[in-house]
Every structure is written in structure tokens, then in C-alpha cells.
Amino acid sequence: MDSSGTDSPPSKIDDTTEKMADLATEIQQAVDESIGEMEEITTELQETEGMESQTSNDSEFVMWESPLKQSTYMFIWALASLGSFAVFFRYF
């Protein structure tokens, strides 16, 4: 039996393990850099939103409440639907 044949699989495993460890380290470094960049962007956005909220108090877009309830709109929709079916069946 050849002893060199039994030695090569463990060396391949060791090489693969080292490569995987190197890749894992590179990935972790990239993730850490990305997290740092995202934290900076989040901080900038929060600062920007703070400035916008101070200046947007006089915004031209004003949210106003509807004078009718949702059930009223549903009733109007139901009447309109019945009316459209009546017209459809009457003339077609």
C-alpha cells in the first residue's frame, strides 16, 4: 500500500479549511465595514429627518379628516353598484 495516497486527503482538507477560514475572515471584515457604513447613513438620515421635521411644520400638505365615516362610503358604493346592475339588466 502506498502511504502517500493516505496523506494527500488530509492535506487537501487542511488546505480547504484554511481557505474557508480566510474567506470567513474576509466576509466578516466586509460585513463589519458594511455595518459601519449603514450606521453612518442611519445617523445622517436621522439628522436630516430632524431638520426636515423642523422646517416641515408649515408644509403645504395637510391631512384632514373625512366628514363621512367608512360605513357611509360603503353604503354609497353599494347603492351605486345596485344602480349599475339595474341599468345593465334593463338595457342589455
C-alpha positions in Angstrom: 0.0 0.0 0.0 1.1 3.5 -0.8 1.3 5.8 2.2 1.3 8.9 0.0 -2.2 8.2 -1.0 -3.4 8.3 2.6 -1.5 11.6 3.3 -3.0 13.6 0.4 -6.7 13.7 1.6 -5.8 15.3 5.0 -3.6 17.9 3.3 -6.4 18.8 1.0 -8.8 19.1 3.9 -6.3 21.3 5.7 -5.9 23.5 2.6 -9.6 23.7 2.2 -10.1 24.5 5.9 -7.5 27.3 5.7 -9.1 28.7 2.6 -12.5 28.6 4.2 -11.2 30.3 7.3 -9.6 33.0 5.2 -12.9 33.5 3.3 -14.8 33.7 6.5 -12.4 36.3 7.8 -12.8 38.4 4.7 -16.6 38.1 4.8 -16.6 39.1 8.4 -14.5 42.2 7.6 -16.8 43.1 4.7 -19.8 42.7 7.0 -18.2 44.9 9.7 -17.4 47.6 7.1 -21.0 47.5 5.8 -22.5 47.7 9.2 -20.3 50.8 9.9 -21.4 52.4 6.7 -25.1 51.6 7.4 -24.8 53.1 10.9 -23.3 56.3 9.4 -26.1 56.5 6.8 -28.7 55.9 9.6 -27.2 58.7 11.6 -27.2 61.1 8.6 -30.8 60.2 7.8 -31.9 60.8 11.4 -30.2 64.2 11.4 -31.8 65.0 8.1 -35.2 64.0 9.3 -34.8 66.1 12.4 -34.1 69.1 10.2 -37.0 68.4 7.9 -39.4 68.0 10.7 -38.4 71.4 12.0 -39.0 73.0 8.6 -42.0 71.0 7.5 -44.4 72.4 10.1 -45.6 74.8 7.5 -46.0 72.1 4.9 -48.5 72.6 2.1 -49.8 69.1 2.5 -52.3 69.0 5.3 -54.0 65.8 6.5 -57.7 66.5 7.1 -60.4 64.2 8.4 -63.1 63.0 6.2 -66.6 64.3 7.1 -68.1 60.9 6.4 -67.4 57.5 8.0 -66.2 54.5 6.2 -69.6 52.8 6.5 -71.2 55.8 4.7 -68.9 55.4 1.8 -69.6 51.6 1.7 -73.4 52.4 1.6 -72.9 54.8 -1.3 -70.8 52.2 -3.1 -73.4 49.5 -2.6 -76.2 51.8 -3.9 -74.1 52.7 -6.9 -73.4 49.0 -7.6 -77.1 48.1 -7.4 -77.8 51.0 -9.7 -75.3 49.9 -12.3 -76.6 46.3 -12.2 -80.2 47.7 -12.7 -79.0 49.7 -15.7 -77.1 46.7 -17.1 -80.1 44.3 -16.8 -82.6 46.9 -18.0 -80.8 47.9 -21.2 -78.7 44.9 -22.1 
